[in-house]
Amino acid sequence: MSEGLSARQLFDTLQDRLALRWVAGQRGERRQFEAPGDIQQRPALVGYLNTIHPNKVQIIGAEELAHLDGLAPQHRWEILGKVMQAQPLALIVTHDQSIPTDLRDAANQHDCPLWVSRNSGHELLTYMQYHLARAVARQETLHGVFMEVYSIGVLITGASGSGKSELALELITRGHRLVADDATEFTQIAPDVLDGTCPVLLQDMLEVRGLGILDIRSMFGDTSVKRNKYLRLIVHLERHDPQVDARPMDRLYGDVGQRRILDIDIPQITLPVAPGRNLAVLVEAAVRSHILKSKGIDAAQTFIDRQAHQMRRLKTC
């Protein structure tokens, strides 16, 4: 799970994007966002004003203000009390509408952040739902080099000294792009999607033994790096010594399997590392093969079908 998110942090992050102004409840800036166990269940991360199942962030549009205006003063104050007792992270009023005095007073009394935006409720709901969902999504940091190869995200893993960084450098010279070196932060943004990003400290950097730290963006240009990418394939480098490792190798399908990350199974291909093998070409071929398999084209199965067809022909002769 990601680290906690305070009202102040959320406001500072989205202030410019959503044209937010903080009008009341400033003492609640340290109020922490507590994510529900399941973001698909109530209470929702963000939604329009709801006193039965209060949302974590409550949006107050023109209809909600009109509803409050139509209530008797005593009933209106009771409703505002219920809203404040739910301890929302913030209340947001849309379309730069004027703030009722009692709503402002209630926010100050209960230290509830009250913001106003010139944007519509739909825009606030859509963007903030996306932002909060990412903020509370499960995350995991994995060791390896994360690359974009032929437009798909590829994580290169292997033991220390197996040549991951050298392989990444060669792939970059062949026109592919670096996302992260050494540590990649993966966030589950959908049931079957992991989004990989680079920690700020390591952005654009690649460490290569003997050369030290390289600034890939400065050396190869802006097109050599990418901010984030969905993880679709893992290429694992493994030192292979025929005299020590007696495991039989599948010459037909290769060494393919899966690795489970955040409850998602990611295809993994293991490439033996040995002198004279051009790993960059092998990785490109592995990615091309993976893309074809995702389209239903499996070279190994095609070969098996051809062989079976030939055997049936020979039997009939």
N, C-alpha and C positions, 0 to 999 in steps of 0.2 A: 504494500500500500504506500502511496506517496505520503510525503510529510504533510503536517497540518497546514491549513490555509486560514489566515486571519482576515477579518473584514478590511483592515488597512491594506494588506497585500493584494486582495482582490480588487479593491478600489484603484490602487496605484497601477495595477496591470491593465485594467480595462477603462481607465478614466478617459484617455484620448480616443480610444476606439469607439466607445459608446457615449461620449460626450456627457460624462457624469459630473454632477456637482453634489457636494456633501452639505446638506442643509440643516441637519439636526442629529442628535445622538452621537456626537463626536467621541464621547467618553467610552463608547462601545467598540472602539477601533481594534481592540485586542480580542474581540469575540471570535472564537474558533469555529471553523466549519467542521462539523462532525458528519461524516458520510454515513448513510444508512448501509446496513449489511448487504442489501441488494438494491442497486440503483434503479431497477425496473419496478420496485414496489414503492408504496407510499411510506413516508412522505417523499415527494419528488424533490429533485435537486433544485429546480426552479419552476415557478408557475404563477398564474394569476392568484390574487388574494383568495385564500381559502382558510376558513376558521375551523372546519371539521377535520381535515387532514392538512395541517399547515405545511407549506413548502419551506425548504431551507432558505430560499430567496423568494420573497413575495413581490410580485409586480402589481402595481395599482394603476390601472388605466382609467379612461374616462367613464366607462360603465361602472367600475368599482367605486369611484368617487361619487357618481350619481346615486348609486345604491346607498352609500353611507349618508349622503345628504338627505335622502328620503326617510331616514330613521328618526325616531324621537330622540331628543338629546340624551336621556338616560340609557336607552337601548344602544345608541351609538357609542357611548362611552364604554358600555359593557363589551361590545364587539371589539373595540380597540384594545381593551384590556386582555381579551382572549388572544388577540393577535400578538401582543407583547409578551404574554406569558409563555407562548410557544418558543420564545428565544430564537427568532429567525436571525440568520447572519446579517441580513439587510432587507429594507423595504425600498422599492424603486418606483417613483412616480413618473409616468410617461408624458411625452409631448410638452414638456416644460409647463405643466399645469400648476396653478397656484396651490400651495400647500395649506389645507385647512388648519386653523390655529390649534384645535384640539389634537389633531394628528401630530403636529410638531411638538406640542407639549407632552404627549404620551411618549414620543420617541426620546425626548430629553429625560423624562422621568425614569424610564426603564433602560436608559443607555442603549437604545436600539438604533443602529445606523440607519439614517433616512437619506436616500439619494434621490436626485431628480435628473432626468435625461430628456433631451429634445427628440430622441428616437421613438419609434412606435413600439408598442408592446411586443409585436411579432418579432421585430429585429432583436430586441433585448432578450426575449425568450430563446430564440434560435441560437444566437451567438453564446449567451451565457450557459445554456444547456451543454453546448459543445465544450466550452472551456472548463466547466465544473466536472463534466464527465471525464475529461482527460486528467484533471487535477486529482481525482480520487481513484483513477484506474490503477490496477495492479501493475507493478513494475519489477523488472529483474535486470541486473547488470551482468553481462556475460563477457568473458575474456576472449579476445579474438579481433580480427580486422573485418569491419563491415564495409562492403563495397556495393556499388551499383554496376552490374555487369549485364550488358545487353538489356538494360531497362528493368531488371529485377534485382531485388536485394539479396545479396549473398554474404553469409557470414563465414569467414575462413578461420577455422580453429585448428588447434594442434598443440603439442607440447612445446615448452620453451626451447628455442633453437631449431625448430622444424622448418623455418624459412617463411613464416607467414608475412612478415613485413617486406622481405625481398620480393615475394610473389606479388604482394599488393603494389609495390613500386613498379614492377614490370607491367602489371595490368594497367596502371595509370598511364604509363608511356604508350600503351596500346589504345588509349582513348577512353578507358573506363574511369569511374569516379569514386573517390574516397568519401565515406560517410564518417567512420570513426576508427581509430586505432587503439588497440589494447583493451579498452573498456567501452562497451556499447550499452546504452540504456534502452531497454525494450519496454514498451507500454502496450497493454492490451486495450486497444481502442474499440474493438468489436469482438464478438464471440470467437471469430477465427482469424483475427488480424492482429499482428504484432508490429508496431511502428518503432523503428530503431533510430535513435538520435545519438549525438555525441555530447559528452559533458563539455561545458563551456571552457574549462581549463585545457581540454585537448583538441579543440576545434582546429581543423586544417593541418594538424601536426601528425607526422609519421616518424616513428623511431626505427632506425635501421642500424643493425650492429656494424660498427666500423665507421659509420657516417654520422651517428648521433641523431639529433632531432632535425627533421626537415620540415620546412614550411611549404606544403604542397601547393597551396593557393598562389604563393609568390613565385614558386618555381615553374608551375605548369599553367597558371591562369585560373580564372574563376570557374571555368567549365570542368575543372578537374576534381572539384569537391561538390558535395551535395549535403543539404541540411538534414534530411531524413529520408527514410525509405522503408517500405514494408518488407519484412523478412519472408522470403519464399524458399530459400534453399541454404543448406549448410554444407560446406566442403571441408572435410576433416583431413588434415595432413598427418600421415602416420609413417614413421620410419620403418622400412621393410628390409629385413635381412633374411634371405632365403635359407641360410644355414641355421638361423636361430628360430625363425618363425615358420613352423611346419604346417600352419593352417592352409587348407586348400582354398584357392581363390576361384570364385565363380567367374569363369571366362565368358559366360554368356550374358549375364545381367550386370556383372560388376559388383562391387561391394556397396550395396545400397541398403538403407534402413531409414529409421526415423529417430528424432530426438524430441522429447516432450519438454516444452517450455511454457510455463503458465497454463498448463492443461491443454495446450495446443500441440498437435503432432506436426513437426516440421521435417520434410524430406532431407535426408543426409546422405552424402556420397563420400566415401573414404578413398583418398588417393594415396597410394604408396609413394613415399619419397625415396628416391634413389639417384645416384649420380647419372647424369646424362638425360634425365627426364625433363622435358619442357613443361613445367607445371602451369605456366600461363596459358599455353595452348590447350592443355588438358582441362583447365577450369573453364575456358571458353567453350570447349566441346561439351563439358558436363552441363553447362547452362543451356546451350542450344538443345541438347538432348532432353533436359527437363522441360523446356518450353514445348518441344514436340510432344512429349508425353502428356502434358496438360491439354493438348489438342487432340489426344487420342491416338497419336502416332508412336508406336513402340517398336523400335528396330529389332529388339530381341524376339518379341512375339511374332513379328513379320517373318523373321528367319525361321522360327519354329514352324509356323504355318506352311512356309514354302517347303521345308523338309518333310513335313507330314504329307503334303500334297504329292511330293515326288515319290515317297514310299508307297502311297496308294497307287500311283501310276505303275510303279514297278511290279506290284502284286498282280495287277490286271494284265500284265504283258505275258 
